[in-house]
């Protein structure tokens, strides 16, 4: 697709908050050089100060050490009186300070006289010549010829509408050294490096989640760390990839939690098709897989391409992405299921899943079933696997592979049913209606 030249403005700039100009109060303020009072906002809930150029939190002692006194007051006291905010958030498309509103669990509350500091920063890169973007466009098509147009739409949407959630992630797969990450280099500059987060799978499974305040989140080099981690990774990233939820509560080390809007677009890179767990009915992943090899790209190819990025290429790609027509792209629609998607689904079917299928087939595929029922017909080695507590988290996934899902007891806090004096989880066929599920469980009990 040939992009038209950039028109000089975004096709849809997103919401604009009225009365968003930020001015100091009408009172005497000394003429500072370098760091100024206008660089700070007092965050009242934490009694700390936001240094707006970097969004870092400063203690009062550091603010006072830099600014000294303003009139007869310490700088921290003056800021708390004249430049205070009542909340922090991260919301693309909104101004740096949002007046007369508060945010609670994703909903806006009108509250005159209040202010929220928005940690989102607009990208600084200026668009160049859209007609000069050919080297990057050709590289994307060379690495992912079948999926290139969808990838163009996905990244263009991230650039044009960072405030709108795209409800599917992009998986970039293929051998090492073919330029998967190179595709994202100018895109990172286009959305702003501070709006582009880069983590590994281990960080994804950790406690802190500051990376979710990003326009693009890249999870690099996903590997197969065993069934437990594959399933855990799949479950953990569900709410990052698609909304709802509309917001995330951000937990960063040594900082009070705050709300960020769930608009990040997730990119997962991997070299192996058995590195991820995907379910057949998954609607959250576009899998692009390349057959290119490292030998297809001589060293001078990368030298020329990165030199071009640094000498106007990034600006050209930004202009090309801003000009791309997205009228046919629905960010809320499920992505197409590629052949690589189905290969990943099949690779995730383990020996335990096959043993589970054999047991269920021996039972004539009952509408409702429990693990003790499976054990009664299973071979000794699989029965032992079912009994091992360390496999308990993988159990729902094994049933999912076979078309069953958990049906929790609404009258029990733990969700289990009491059967022959034991508290047991019940699994039912996924295609059953709620009425049919209740009847199946009643017959089982």
C-alpha positions in Angstrom: 0.0 0.0 0.0 1.4 3.4 -0.9 0.8 6.0 1.7 -0.2 9.5 0.8 2.0 12.3 2.0 1.4 13.6 5.5 -1.1 16.4 5.6 0.5 18.2 8.6 -1.9 17.0 11.3 -3.1 13.8 12.8 -6.2 12.3 11.1 -7.8 12.1 14.6 -6.0 13.8 17.4 -8.1 12.4 20.2 -9.9 14.1 23.0 -8.7 17.6 24.0 -9.3 18.8 27.6 -10.7 22.3 27.9 -8.9 24.9 30.1 -5.8 22.8 30.1 -3.3 25.7 30.0 -0.9 25.5 33.0 0.1 28.9 34.4 1.7 30.0 37.7 -0.6 31.9 40.1 -0.6 35.7 39.9 2.0 36.3 42.6 5.7 37.2 42.9 8.0 34.4 41.8 11.7 34.8 41.6 13.4 34.6 38.2 15.1 31.2 38.2 17.6 29.8 35.8 17.6 26.1 34.9 15.1 24.3 37.2 12.1 26.5 37.9 9.0 26.3 40.2 7.0 25.7 37.0 8.9 22.4 36.6 7.2 21.0 39.8 3.8 19.9 41.0 3.0 19.0 44.6 1.4 15.5 44.7 -0.8 15.9 47.8 -1.6 12.2 48.5 2.1 11.2 48.8 3.5 14.6 50.0 6.1 14.4 47.3 6.7 16.6 44.2 6.5 15.6 40.5 9.4 16.9 38.4 7.4 17.3 35.2 10.3 17.1 32.7 11.1 13.5 33.7 7.9 12.6 35.8 10.2 11.6 38.7 9.1 12.1 42.3 11.2 14.4 44.5 11.1 14.7 48.3 10.5 18.1 49.8 14.1 18.4 51.0 15.4 18.1 47.4 12.9 20.6 46.1 13.9 23.1 48.8 17.6 22.5 48.1 17.2 23.4 44.5 14.6 26.2 44.7 15.2 27.6 48.2 12.5 30.0 49.2 9.8 31.6 47.2 8.9 34.8 48.9 8.7 34.0 52.6 7.8 30.3 52.1 9.9 27.3 51.5 9.5 26.1 47.9 7.8 22.9 49.0 5.2 24.9 51.0 4.6 27.3 48.2 4.1 24.5 45.7 1.7 22.7 48.0 -0.4 25.9 48.1 -0.2 27.1 44.5 0.7 24.1 42.3 -0.9 21.0 43.8 -2.5 18.0 42.2 -4.9 15.6 43.9 -4.1 12.5 41.8 -1.7 11.0 39.2 -2.7 9.0 36.2 -1.4 8.0 32.8 -3.8 8.9 30.0 -2.7 9.4 26.3 -4.7 12.0 24.6 -5.2 14.1 27.7 -3.2 17.3 28.8 -0.4 17.2 31.3 -2.7 18.6 34.0 -6.4 17.6 33.9 -8.6 20.1 35.7 -11.9 19.7 37.6 -12.0 15.9 37.2 -10.9 12.9 39.2 -10.6 9.3 38.0 -11.8 6.2 39.9 -11.6 2.7 38.5 -11.7 3.9 35.0 -14.5 6.4 35.4 -14.3 10.2 35.4 -15.7 12.1 38.3 -16.5 15.7 37.8 -15.0 17.7 40.8 -14.5 21.4 40.3 -11.3 22.8 41.8 -9.3 19.5 41.6 -6.4 18.6 39.3 -4.8 15.3 38.1 -1.2 15.1 36.9 -1.0 13.1 33.7 2.3 11.2 33.4 1.9 10.6 29.7 4.3 12.6 27.5 3.7 13.4 23.8 6.3 12.1 21.4 8.9 14.7 20.4 9.7 13.4 16.9 8.6 15.6 14.0 7.3 13.9 10.8 9.4 14.0 7.7 8.8 12.9 4.1 6.3 10.0 3.9 7.4 9.2 0.4 10.9 8.4 1.7 9.8 5.6 4.1 10.5 2.9 1.5 13.5 1.2 3.3 11.4 0.4 6.4 8.3 -0.5 4.4 10.3 -2.9 2.3 12.0 -4.4 5.3 8.6 -5.2 7.0 7.4 -6.8 3.7 10.6 -8.7 3.3 10.4 -10.3 6.8 6.6 -10.8 7.0 5.2 -10.7 3.5 1.9 -12.3 4.4 1.2 -10.2 7.5 2.8 -6.9 6.5 -0.5 -5.0 5.8 -1.9 -6.0 9.2 1.3 -5.0 10.9 1.3 -1.6 9.2 -2.3 -1.0 10.4 -1.5 -2.1 13.9 1.6 0.1 14.4 -0.1 3.0 12.6 -3.0 2.7 15.0 -0.5 3.0 17.9 0.9 6.1 16.4 -2.4 7.8 15.4 -4.6 6.8 18.3 -2.5 6.0 21.4 -5.5 6.7 23.5 -7.6 3.8 22.0 -7.0 0.2 23.0 -6.2 -2.3 20.3 -7.6 -5.6 21.6 -5.0 -8.0 20.2 -1.2 -8.4 20.6 1.2 -9.0 17.8 3.6 -12.0 18.0 6.7 -11.5 15.8 8.3 -14.9 15.3 11.2 -16.3 13.3 14.9 -17.1 13.4 17.5 -14.9 15.0 19.1 -12.1 13.1 16.3 -11.4 10.7 15.3 -8.0 12.0 12.2 -8.6 14.1 13.2 -5.9 16.6 14.5 -3.7 13.8 10.9 -3.3 12.6 10.1 -1.5 15.9 13.0 0.9 15.9 11.4 3.8 14.1 8.0 2.9 15.7 9.6 3.5 19.1 10.8 6.9 18.0 7.3 7.6 16.6 5.4 6.9 19.8 8.2 8.4 22.0 10.9 6.2 23.6 9.3 7.0 27.0 6.0 5.5 25.8 7.7 2.3 24.7 8.4 -0.3 27.4 10.7 -3.3 26.9 10.7 -6.3 29.3 11.6 -10.0 29.4 9.3 -12.8 30.4 10.6 -12.9 34.0 9.7 -9.2 34.5 6.3 -10.0 33.1 5.7 -12.5 35.9 7.0 -10.2 38.7 5.1 -7.9 41.1 5.9 -4.4 39.7 4.0 -3.4 36.6 5.1 0.1 35.7 5.7 -1.1 32.1 1.9 -1.1 31.6 1.9 2.7 31.2 3.1 2.4 27.6 1.8 2.9 24.1 3.7 -0.2 23.0 5.0 -3.0 25.4 7.5 -5.3 23.9 8.1 -8.6 25.7 11.3 -9.8 24.2 12.5 -13.3 23.4 9.7 -15.3 24.9 11.0 -18.9 25.5 9.4 -22.1 26.6 10.1 -22.3 30.3 7.8 -25.3 30.9 4.0 -25.7 31.0 3.6 -23.9 34.3 5.3 -20.7 33.1 3.7 -20.9 29.6 0.2 -21.0 31.2 1.0 -18.5 33.8 2.4 -16.1 31.2 -0.8 -16.6 29.0 -3.0 -15.9 32.0 -1.0 -12.9 33.2 -1.0 -11.1 29.9 -4.7 -11.5 29.1 -5.7 -8.3 30.8 -2.7 -6.4 29.3 -3.6 -7.4 25.8 -7.3 -6.7 25.7 -9.8 -4.5 27.6 -11.6 -4.7 29.9 -10.3 -3.8 32.4 -10.3 -0.2 31.3 -7.5 0.7 33.7 -4.6 -0.8 35.5 -3.4 0.0 39.0 0.3 0.8 38.6 2.6 -0.6 41.3 6.1 0.8 41.1 8.8 0.4 43.6 8.9 3.1 46.3 5.9 4.9 44.8 2.3 5.1 45.8 0.0 3.2 43.5 -2.0 5.1 40.9 -4.3 4.4 37.9 -3.2 4.2 34.2 -5.6 3.7 31.4 -5.3 0.3 29.7 -4.3 1.3 26.1 -0.9 -0.4 25.8 -0.3 -2.5 22.6 1.6 -5.7 23.3 4.3 -7.1 21.0 5.8 -10.5 21.8 9.0 -11.6 20.0 10.1 -15.2 19.9 12.3 -17.6 18.0 10.3 -20.8 18.8 6.8 -21.9 18.1 6.7 -23.9 21.3 7.5 -20.9 23.4 3.9 -19.8 23.9 0.6 -21.3 24.9 -2.3 -20.3 22.7 -5.8 -21.8 22.9 -7.9 -22.6 19.8 -10.5 -20.0 20.6 -7.9 -17.3 21.4 -8.9 -13.8 20.1 -6.0 -11.9 21.4 -2.9 -12.8 19.3 -2.0 -12.0 15.7 0.9 -14.5 15.0 3.3 -13.4 12.2 6.0 -15.9 11.4 8.9 -15.4 9.1 10.7 -17.9 7.0 13.6 -15.5 6.4 17.1 -16.5 7.6 20.0 -14.6 9.0 22.0 -15.4 5.9 19.5 -13.4 3.8 20.8 -10.2 5.3 24.4 -9.3 4.8 26.1 -7.1 7.5 26.1 -4.0 5.3 22.2 -4.2 5.0 21.9 -3.4 8.7 24.6 -0.7 8.6 22.7 1.1 5.8 19.3 0.6 7.4 20.3 2.0 10.8 22.2 4.8 9.3 19.1 5.7 7.4 17.0 5.6 10.6 19.4 8.1 12.2 19.4 10.5 9.2 15.7 11.1 8.5 14.4 7.6 8.3 12.6 7.7 11.6 10.9 10.9 10.6 9.9 9.5 7.3 8.3 6.4 8.9 6.4 8.6 11.4 5.0 10.6 8.5 4.1 7.4 6.6 2.3 5.9 9.6 0.4 9.2 10.3 -0.8 9.2 6.7 -1.9 5.6 6.6 -5.7 5.2 6.1 -7.1 3.1 9.0 -10.8 3.3 8.0 -10.7 -0.5 7.3 -9.0 -1.4 10.6 -11.1 -2.3 13.6 -8.9 -2.3 16.7 -11.6 -4.2 18.7 -12.1 -7.0 16.2 -10.2 -10.3 16.6 -7.2 -10.7 14.4 -7.0 -13.3 11.6 -5.7 -16.8 12.7 -2.6 -17.5 10.6 -1.1 -20.9 9.9 1.6 -20.1 12.5 -1.1 -19.5 15.1 -2.5 -23.0 14.6 1.0 -24.5 14.7 1.5 -22.9 18.1 -1.8 -24.2 19.3 -0.9 -27.7 18.2 2.6 -27.5 19.8 0.9 -26.6 23.1 -0.9 -30.0 23.3 1.2 -32.0 25.7 1.3 -35.7 26.5 -0.9 -35.0 29.5 -3.6 -33.4 27.3 -3.6 -36.5 25.1 -3.9 -38.7 28.1 -6.8 -36.6 29.3 -8.5 -37.0 26.0 -8.1 -40.7 26.1 -9.6 -40.9 29.6 -12.6 -38.7 28.6 -13.1 -40.7 25.5 -13.2 -43.9 27.6 -15.9 -42.3 29.7 -17.9 -41.3 26.5 -17.2 -37.6 27.0 -19.5 -36.9 30.0 -21.2 -33.5 30.3 -19.6 -33.0 33.8 -16.6 -34.6 35.2 -14.2 -34.5 38.2 -10.5 -35.4 38.6 -11.3 -38.5 40.7 -13.5 -39.8 37.9 -10.6 -39.3 35.4 -8.2 -41.2 37.8 -10.5 -44.2 37.9 -10.0 -44.8 34.2 -6.5 -43.4 33.6 -3.3 -45.4 33.4 -1.2 -45.4 36.6 1.4 -42.9 35.4 -1.3 -40.3 34.4 -3.2 -41.0 37.6 -0.1 -40.1 39.5 0.3 -36.9 37.5 -3.2 -36.0 38.3 -2.5 -36.5 42.0 0.7 -34.5 42.1 -0.1 -31.1 43.7 2.5 -29.2 41.7 0.4 -29.8 38.6 -2.7 -28.2 40.1 -2.3 -24.9 38.2 -1.9 -26.7 34.9 -5.1 -28.8 35.4 -7.6 -26.2 34.1 -5.6 -25.8 31.0 -5.5 -29.6 30.4 -9.3 -29.6 30.6 -9.5 -26.5 28.3 -7.5 -28.4 25.7 -10.3 -31.1 25.8 -13.2 -28.6 25.6 -14.1 -28.4 29.3 -13.9 -25.6 31.8 -14.3 -25.0 35.5 -17.8 -24.7 36.9 -17.6 -23.1 40.3 -20.1 -23.8 43.1 -21.9 -20.5 43.7 -22.7 -21.6 47.3 -19.1 -22.2 48.2 -16.3 -19.7 48.8 -13.7 -22.1 47.4 -15.9 -22.9 44.4 -15.9 -26.7 45.0 -18.7 -29.2 45.4 -18.8 -31.7 48.3 -18.9 -35.2 46.7 -18.7 -38.3 48.9 -17.3 -36.2 51.7 -14.6 -34.4 49.7 -14.5 -30.9 48.3 -13.9 -31.4 44.5 -13.8 -29.1 41.5 -16.3 -29.9 38.7 -15.5 -29.4 35.0 -18.3 -29.1 32.4 -18.3 -29.1 28.6 -17.7 -25.6 27.4 -20.5 -25.6 24.8 -23.3 -26.3 27.3 -25.8 -23.6 28.1 -26.1 -22.4 31.8 -29.3 -24.5 32.2 -27.6 -27.6 30.7 -24.6 -27.1 33.0 -26.8 -27.0 36.1 -28.5 -30.2 35.0 -25.2 -32.0 34.3 -23.9 -31.0 37.8 -27.1 -32.1 39.4 -26.9 -35.5 37.8 -23.2 -35.8 38.8 -24.0 -35.0 42.4 
